[in-house]
Amino acid sequence: MEPDVMRVSDTYNMEHERRGLAVIITNTQGGVEKDGESMTDCLTQLGFEVTVYSNQTMRQMKVLMSKVAQSDHSTCDCFVCVILSDGGNDNVKATDGTVTISSLVAPFKGHICKSLAGKPKLFFIQASRGRELDHGVNVTNAFSVVGDDADDDYDEVDGESVTYKIPAGADFLLAYSTVAGYQSPRNTINGSCYINALCWVLKKYSTTMDLLRMLILVNKIVARRFQSQIDGRSTIPVKQMPSFVSMLTKDLIFTPKEEVVWVRRVMEPS
Amino acid sequence: MEPDVMRVSDTYNMEHERRGLAVIITNTQGGVEKDGESMTDCLTQLGFEVTVYSNQTMRQMKVLMSKVAQSDHSTCDCFVCVILSDGGNDNVKATDGTVTISSLVAPFKGHICKSLAGKPKLFFIQASRGRELDHGVNVTNAFSVVGDDADDDYDEVDGESVTYKIPAGADFLLAYSTVAGYQSPRNTINGSCYINALCWVLKKYSTTMDLLRMLILVNKIVARRFQSQIDGRSTIPVKQMPSFVSMLTKDLIFTPKEEVVWVRRVMEPS
């Protein structure tokens, strides 16, 4: 294989004019408002242009996604969609039924949404994915090992322009609050554990750490810390395990955007 | 959150006595033999105790997985299962029908397989996941940016022993040769593109790079390099996009095992 493909430290170009659009859909009552606010706050801080849509019907959700996918993302780094809802295994609830996640993702595929081709398309889904509850397992961890610095061997990346063909499904990331088949508990006052952990990690590490490493940390925080009784119905503590599906092909670091500084020019009286 | 959970550089303990068991199941003819050999070679090099099972029935596969899960992994770092087969969206072919991937994974969940609880359980699946073909999209990538070193801020990990409760589904990784719904082309002579890329990356970087970063590289190699005509039926080039689902909670680096050196003692004549 030629050196170009084997290059290890390849990172998505996050130095476009704009960070990109972020769409937040909040489709349930109770606890979701807090999560919506947290994600708006966090994504705005990362430089996204955030819009929140509440209580969408099936048709509204599909039309919204098609419309957003058709807008011009050519000056953007990436795209983010956050869905705060209930759901089944591979779908989320609209106000009048359910929509498959794949139908919401489809308009952003590379062959349809060309201005996002080769750029990261990130979907964060806080929703139950089934009716099973996870009652957990005790683990004794004798010690952890600090790994070698994986970056030591990295090659430098040159600034050459290349055209290549990639699969239409490339560069997607789907991050779920839970694994398929399991409930995702919410907290109506403080927001969900998953969104809280996600926002906390993104705010703290987004400019220095790769997205997947951040999501491993979110996995760990939720897996270790979270324990609840679902709506008081169960007396057995319930555990939650987030998961993410990655079709990303490079590291993703939210390198800070240069702040636009508005200089007020004071006209001196002549 | 307390510092223990927030710790960023947490890495799985890969310094147990044994690396662990690796089960390879080869359930189709044509091209799979080469893939089976490549994976055996690669996993042996990583220190795994590899066993290959060919042409398994549904019942044999399920019994095998239960049996392996019930064996004692307490001296092992982790567990690996490789499935080389055909398949549908969430299942793989046995010789007499199909088996869901979740039923093969289930016996390894933390509350059932206690000697692997808190340890990585890795499943690599080279199989089609549907009948759709990906015809790709052209991308012009102006330049790539080298990210900052994400490891700069990492805290040190101490050697304290802790007991904590984790979800039963924690610490699983499912890596697929393709995304759900798509075919996964094979090459009968050289082996599949996915397994070739996976072995190449594991052999080159497993001791220095985190597993998810290696899988990002595999995603990139397959996404960029691979292009085929499925069985000559199509004249339009077909692209392939691997994906992985992670419930891992720490970084995973295959730190080398100390080699057992056999010193031949020569008995001097007295």
Chai-1 contact restraints between the chains, C-beta under 6 A:
chainA,res_idxA,chainB,res_idxB,connection_type,confidence,min_distance_angstrom,max_distance_angstrom,comment,restraint_id
A,V5,B,I221,contact,1.0,0.0,6.0,A-B,restraint_1
A,V5,B,R224,contact,1.0,0.0,6.0,A-B,restraint_2
A,V5,B,R225,contact,1.0,0.0,6.0,A-B,restraint_3
A,S9,B,V146,contact,1.0,0.0,6.0,A-B,restraint_4
A,D10,B,S144,contact,1.0,0.0,6.0,A-B,restraint_5
A,T11,B,V145,contact,1.0,0.0,6.0,A-B,restraint_6
A,T11,B,G147,contact,1.0,0.0,6.0,A-B,restraint_7
A,N13,B,V145,contact,1.0,0.0,6.0,A-B,restraint_8
A,E15,B,V145,contact,1.0,0.0,6.0,A-B,restraint_9
A,G110,B,V137,contact,1.0,0.0,6.0,A-B,restraint_10
A,H111,B,V137,contact,1.0,0.0,6.0,A-B,restraint_11
A,A117,B,V137,contact,1.0,0.0,6.0,A-B,restraint_12
A,A117,B,V139,contact,1.0,0.0,6.0,A-B,restraint_13
A,G118,B,V139,contact,1.0,0.0,6.0,A-B,restraint_14
A,G118,B,N141,contact,1.0,0.0,6.0,A-B,restraint_15
A,D134,B,P167,contact,1.0,0.0,6.0,A-B,restraint_16
A,D134,B,A168,contact,1.0,0.0,6.0,A-B,restraint_17
A,G136,B,K165,contact,1.0,0.0,6.0,A-B,restraint_18
A,G136,B,P167,contact,1.0,0.0,6.0,A-B,restraint_19
A,V137,B,G110,contact,1.0,0.0,6.0,A-B,restraint_20
A,V137,B,H111,contact,1.0,0.0,6.0,A-B,restraint_21
A,V137,B,A117,contact,1.0,0.0,6.0,A-B,restraint_22
A,V137,B,A168,contact,1.0,0.0,6.0,A-B,restraint_23
A,N138,B,K165,contact,1.0,0.0,6.0,A-B,restraint_24
A,V139,B,A117,contact,1.0,0.0,6.0,A-B,restraint_25
A,V139,B,G118,contact,1.0,0.0,6.0,A-B,restraint_26
A,V139,B,I166,contact,1.0,0.0,6.0,A-B,restraint_27
A,T140,B,T163,contact,1.0,0.0,6.0,A-B,restraint_28
A,N141,B,G118,contact,1.0,0.0,6.0,A-B,restraint_29
A,N141,B,V162,contact,1.0,0.0,6.0,A-B,restraint_30
A,A142,B,S161,contact,1.0,0.0,6.0,A-B,restraint_31
A,F143,B,G159,contact,1.0,0.0,6.0,A-B,restraint_32
A,S144,B,D10,contact,1.0,0.0,6.0,A-B,restraint_33
A,S144,B,V157,contact,1.0,0.0,6.0,A-B,restraint_34
A,V145,B,T11,contact,1.0,0.0,6.0,A-B,restraint_35
A,V145,B,N13,contact,1.0,0.0,6.0,A-B,restraint_36
A,V145,B,E15,contact,1.0,0.0,6.0,A-B,restraint_37
A,V146,B,S9,contact,1.0,0.0,6.0,A-B,restraint_38
A,V146,B,V157,contact,1.0,0.0,6.0,A-B,restraint_39
A,G147,B,T11,contact,1.0,0.0,6.0,A-B,restraint_40
A,G147,B,D251,contact,1.0,0.0,6.0,A-B,restraint_41
A,G147,B,I253,contact,1.0,0.0,6.0,A-B,restraint_42
A,D148,B,T208,contact,1.0,0.0,6.0,A-B,restraint_43
A,D149,B,D151,contact,1.0,0.0,6.0,A-B,restraint_44
A,A150,B,T208,contact,1.0,0.0,6.0,A-B,restraint_45
A,A150,B,M209,contact,1.0,0.0,6.0,A-B,restraint_46
A,A150,B,D210,contact,1.0,0.0,6.0,A-B,restraint_47
A,D151,B,D149,contact,1.0,0.0,6.0,A-B,restraint_48
A,D153,B,T208,contact,1.0,0.0,6.0,A-B,restraint_49
A,V157,B,S144,contact,1.0,0.0,6.0,A-B,restraint_50
A,V157,B,V146,contact,1.0,0.0,6.0,A-B,restraint_51
A,G159,B,F143,contact,1.0,0.0,6.0,A-B,restraint_52
A,S161,B,A142,contact,1.0,0.0,6.0,A-B,restraint_53
A,V162,B,N141,contact,1.0,0.0,6.0,A-B,restraint_54
A,T163,B,T140,contact,1.0,0.0,6.0,A-B,restraint_55
A,Y164,B,R224,contact,1.0,0.0,6.0,A-B,restraint_56
A,K165,B,G136,contact,1.0,0.0,6.0,A-B,restraint_57
A,K165,B,N138,contact,1.0,0.0,6.0,A-B,restraint_58
A,I166,B,V139,contact,1.0,0.0,6.0,A-B,restraint_59
A,I166,B,A223,contact,1.0,0.0,6.0,A-B,restraint_60
A,P167,B,D134,contact,1.0,0.0,6.0,A-B,restraint_61
A,P167,B,G136,contact,1.0,0.0,6.0,A-B,restraint_62
A,P167,B,A223,contact,1.0,0.0,6.0,A-B,restraint_63
A,P167,B,K239,contact,1.0,0.0,6.0,A-B,restraint_64
A,P167,B,M241,contact,1.0,0.0,6.0,A-B,restraint_65
A,A168,B,D134,contact,1.0,0.0,6.0,A-B,restraint_66
A,A168,B,V137,contact,1.0,0.0,6.0,A-B,restraint_67
A,G169,B,V179,contact,1.0,0.0,6.0,A-B,restraint_68
A,G169,B,M241,contact,1.0,0.0,6.0,A-B,restraint_69
A,A170,B,A223,contact,1.0,0.0,6.0,A-B,restraint_70
A,A170,B,M241,contact,1.0,0.0,6.0,A-B,restraint_71
A,V179,B,G169,contact,1.0,0.0,6.0,A-B,restraint_72
A,T208,B,D148,contact,1.0,0.0,6.0,A-B,restraint_73
A,T208,B,A150,contact,1.0,0.0,6.0,A-B,restraint_74
A,T208,B,D153,contact,1.0,0.0,6.0,A-B,restraint_75
A,M209,B,A150,contact,1.0,0.0,6.0,A-B,restraint_76
A,D210,B,A150,contact,1.0,0.0,6.0,A-B,restraint_77
A,L212,B,L212,contact,1.0,0.0,6.0,A-B,restraint_78
A,I216,B,L248,contact,1.0,0.0,6.0,A-B,restraint_79
A,N219,B,T249,contact,1.0,0.0,6.0,A-B,restraint_80
A,K220,B,T249,contact,1.0,0.0,6.0,A-B,restraint_81
A,I221,B,V5,contact,1.0,0.0,6.0,A-B,restraint_82
A,A223,B,I166,contact,1.0,0.0,6.0,A-B,restraint_83
A,A223,B,P167,contact,1.0,0.0,6.0,A-B,restraint_84
A,A223,B,A170,contact,1.0,0.0,6.0,A-B,restraint_85
A,A223,B,T249,contact,1.0,0.0,6.0,A-B,restraint_86
A,R224,B,V5,contact,1.0,0.0,6.0,A-B,restraint_87
A,R224,B,Y164,contact,1.0,0.0,6.0,A-B,restraint_88
A,R225,B,V5,contact,1.0,0.0,6.0,A-B,restraint_89
A,K239,B,P167,contact,1.0,0.0,6.0,A-B,restraint_90
A,M241,B,P167,contact,1.0,0.0,6.0,A-B,restraint_91
A,M241,B,G169,contact,1.0,0.0,6.0,A-B,restraint_92
A,M241,B,A170,contact,1.0,0.0,6.0,A-B,restraint_93
A,M241,B,M247,contact,1.0,0.0,6.0,A-B,restraint_94
A,S243,B,V245,contact,1.0,0.0,6.0,A-B,restraint_95
A,S243,B,M247,contact,1.0,0.0,6.0,A-B,restraint_96
A,F244,B,S246,contact,1.0,0.0,6.0,A-B,restraint_97
A,V245,B,S243,contact,1.0,0.0,6.0,A-B,restraint_98
A,V245,B,V245,contact,1.0,0.0,6.0,A-B,restraint_99
A,S246,B,F244,contact,1.0,0.0,6.0,A-B,restraint_100
A,M247,B,M241,contact,1.0,0.0,6.0,A-B,restraint_101
A,M247,B,S243,contact,1.0,0.0,6.0,A-B,restraint_102
A,L248,B,I216,contact,1.0,0.0,6.0,A-B,restraint_103
A,T249,B,N219,contact,1.0,0.0,6.0,A-B,restraint_104
A,T249,B,K220,contact,1.0,0.0,6.0,A-B,restraint_105
A,T249,B,A223,contact,1.0,0.0,6.0,A-B,restraint_106
A,D251,B,G147,contact,1.0,0.0,6.0,A-B,restraint_107
A,I253,B,G147,contact,1.0,0.0,6.0,A-B,restraint_108
